[in-house]
């Protein structure tokens, strides 16, 4: 801007000396030179706004190029046994997983066997593949090698809607929907009021819900903001109990709640899901010390696979080092 004004001033003065340019035209030229800054500000602001708006176009273009999920399966809904999975047995055979065909695998030739009703804890450092493990159960990532067999059925052959409706998961960030407590616990309207109250009692939320006007028909605001973080997590647990799924996956479910609520959550899981298979992605290692089986992951492979006490007895085990660091 200063350069523009300087050039305009020098040119005007030079022309006025040699060509006898009037002072009015010199002033007009300098005025227009000073106005350039306003036009430059306008241009920069509009370019910035255009860049922001084109971000939406870029995202939409990316979504248009994203391949849709294949909801169909080799098996029809009628071919899937009623109540599947009943036992909750999980066999993971040479499983390799990646998020995109252009990326490296995040799980590499993973093999594991979970017996019906076992409590399994999965731990590892950030980026070891723990959460990818849980996403593979819902076929949200590309399982390009190997398979997961649940109660003798390969999940890759199931219709996607059927698979995801038969498993339960509790995430780190609890999800509640705008509506009523009844709708959040039983969105498919399959449970009776007695079953809903039983689930709330197990999750230790019955006194809280009874104190609300309307009880089960009390309003839940957007995102469940009228409840605390711990209460929202317990509501998700009650929802999982209502669904009666034989397999429950907890993906760092206690990472964002206080120690007292975490203790309640662990007790509820051990009692309400005592006869069901529970796979826990551990944020704090001490939460899986009472598990039947511990899987330690590193860079997409299983590093250690044994009972917690057996791993703790080995002083050089990675799991023992995690426990010592967590104290």
Secondary structure, 3 states (H helix, E strand, C coil): CHHHHHHHHHHHHHHHHHCCCCHHHHHHHHHHHHHHHHHHHHHHHHHHHHHHHHHHHHHHHHHHHCCCCCCCCCCCHHHCCCCCCCCCCEEEEEEEEECCCCCCCCEEEEEEEECCCCEEEEEECCCCCHHHHHHHHCCCCEEEEEEEEECCEEHHHCCHHHHHHHCEEECCCCCCCCEEHHHHHCCCCCCCHHHHHHHHHHCCCHHHHHCCCCHHHCEECHHHCCCCHHHHHHHHHHHHHHHCCCEEEEECCCCCCCHHHHHHHHHHHHHHCCCCEEEEECCCHHHHCCCCEEEEEECCEEEEEECHHHHHCCCCCHHHHHHHHHC
